[in-house]
């Protein structure tokens, strides 16, 4: 499992998402969705970071499922097509999460 190209980042994103989902982080300048709006409004901070945490968690779980069901090395060699599938399964949901987050931030309360 550790040989999958994005397994460790997938696990790291999963772990990073948990404090965001659980609302364990107060507004800060180092960790979380840090915008002028979220730093100025504590309720918005927790709401946006919870949303972002869930998006990261789903993205991570999706990639980890791909890593389990479509291993990158079938016979000990990395195949380009499988690596591209892994890259798409890792980056696709993350980019979609960023777009959803951007739209979520634009919504009125």
N, C-alpha and C positions, 0 to 999 in steps of 0.2 A: 504494500500500500504506500509506503514512503517513497517508492520509486516513481509514483505518479508525478507529472511535472508541476502541478499546482496544489498538491496535497497539503503541504505545510502552510502556504498562504491561506488556503481554504479553512484550515483549522484555526489559524490566527484570526481571521475575520470572524469566525464563529465565536471565539472567545471574546474578541473585542465588542461584539454585538450585545453580549449579555448585560454588562453594566448599563448600556444605553436603554435596553428594554426594561430593566428593573428600576430605572430612574435613580441610580446610585450616584450619579455625577451632578454636582451643582454647576452652574455656569462657570466656565473657565476658558482660558485662552489656549489650551493644549490638546484637549480630547473631547470630541463630539462635533456636532454641526455648529460651527462658530461663524455666525453672521452678525451684522450690526443689530438686526432685529432680535435674534435669539439671545444675544448677550444682554440686550436691554430689557427683555421681558422673560421673567423666570418661568411663567406658565408655558409660554411659547417654546422656551428651551426644552422643557421636559417633553412636551408634545412632539416636537420635531425630532428630537433625539430618540424617542421611543419608536416613532415611525421609521427612522433611519436604521435603528437597531434591528427591527423586524425585517427590513429589506435586506440588510447584511446577512442575517441569519438564514433567510430563505435562499439567498444567493449561494451562501456557503454550503447549505444542505444539498442544493441542486448540483453543485459541482461535485461534492463528495459522492453522490449517487452515480454520476457519470464516471467518476474514478473507479468505483466498485464494479459497475456493469460493463465498462468499456476500458479495460486496462490499456495503457499506452504501449506497453511492450508485450507482444504476444509470445514471441519465441526468444526473448532476450534482446532483440533489436527494437529500437524505437522507429515506428512507422510514421512518416510525415502526416498522412491523413488522420491517424488517431491523435497525433499531437495537436493538429489543427482543431479537431473536435474538442479536445481538452481546453485549448485556448479559448474557443468560442463559448464553451460551457462555463468558463471562469469569468471572462470579460463581459459576455453578453448580459447576464443578469446584473452585474455590477453597474454597467452603463445604464441599463433600464432603471435600476434603483436610483441612480443620480437624476435621471429625467423625471421619475415619479416624485423624488424629493423636491426638485425645482418647482414642479407644478403644485405640490403640497404647500410649499412656502408661499406661493402666490395666492392661495385660497384665503378668503376672508374667514375670520374666526367663527 
